[in-house]
Amino acid sequence: MLHTRIVAALTSVIGLSLAATSAQAAAEAPYLSNSQFQQCLDGLKNSSTFRGVNSSTFEQYRPSEPDSSVISSLNYQPEFQKDVWDYLSSLVDKERVEDGIRAKHEMADTLRRIESRYGVKAEHVLGVWGVESNFGQTLGKKDLFQSLATLSCFDRRQSYFRGEYANALKIVQNGDIAASDMKGSWAGAFGQTQFMPGTFLDLAVDFDGDGRRDLVNSKPDALASTANFLAKRGYRSGEPWGYEVKIPSGYWGSNSRTDKKPMSYWRDKGFTLADGRPIPYDLSSAGLLLPAGLKGPAFLVGKNFDTFYSYNASENYALAIAHLSDLIEKENSSNTDFITAWPTDDPGISRQQAKDIQQGLINAGYDIGEVDGIIGDNTRKAIQQYQTSKGMFPADGRAGQKFYRLINSNQGASSQSSYPQYNQTRIQQGVASTTNTDSIGRLIKQQDGAGKVILKDGSLRIIRTDTGK
Ligand code: CA
């Protein structure tokens, strides 16, 4: 979790912040002078930011050299855009729903006690836990002191990272977490909740009563801290996050998550649940969220959705938490789709399918490193080369259902039977200019480090705008 909007915008989505950058970072690591680094640390040690950190603590965990890969991650510019359906399908897949259902049963007693103390629904806590750290399975491996010290002394946002570096040292000094457990994302988010150190100091709680707030090793502490975070951000007990809905034909009106309207507004406009049933009366107000434009799934989202959003400042991220929590509640892992399909004829893939694609690429002779189910730049480059070698256009490097089927069934073969239709669609989307968007200009948004552009066919493209930083 990245506590401030500023830093959240740097990474945009958790999938990028935790995983996809590592290979890229190693390849483009800048040279950082160690003498300059040590000089900077000498200065920090005596600065006001580090008041409250003992000199002996500072020296004990002082890195012997900077880690240049975190500067690469800070300045990482993804070469490939990610469609919302690709983002959602990798985060909310059969495997993660099954893991979540299992966790719900294993932690049932703890979750009940957390719900009664903080008023936060068990499935909502599980949704955050699953998206943030895969239920505690993916915590990040970077040494926090080295990462934060490097970010404190080089490149942008030094003042923010200096504060977090001091906070990380205070956590160890307080005895909450062992120094050897202070590992996490390149930006310093750590533990099962992926809190930044400052968020930890403000909001972490000791729920198992051992006197330490241990978000690395204690599931009760991690889950209660997540509930505490959501409660402090204004969570409303007993309210759902929102619903998938059906937009009435000819609808023209508010279409912003933050533009909350009373539910009577939406009923009067003719909105129903996506399956046609009337909208229930358990939300006090809601905004309309259209992650992929008018033709894709639509959602009415309430205050609790906003508390998910505040965890990582991305609407797609919050939607992943919301959707995962619904599927865990229904104990439904067999169908992770929304009722309304995404506006694409080439939907996204699960992590297992991503692994199959990676294995297929390795079998075809591409050096993409380990099979990890994460479609990072290396895998995308290999897909692009594979597409080029098969004469496919556009060779966009995207791992969707069509590429999955192709590499599975035609490894090494030159069959392109499934591609003409694919090409046509992509070309139509590709040439759709933005000149016609003024008529529905109210739908164009720019936030979360992404611009949303409506195409002529009513579909929507997400374009990253934060990468020029
Ligand atoms: Ca504890």
Boltz pocket constraint, residues with backbone or C-beta under 6 A from the ligand:
constraints:
  - pocket:
      binder: B
      contacts: [[A, 205], [A, 206], [A, 207], [A, 208], [A, 209], [A, 210], [A, 211], [A, 212], [A, 213], [A, 214], [A, 218], [A, 221]]
      max_distance: 6.0
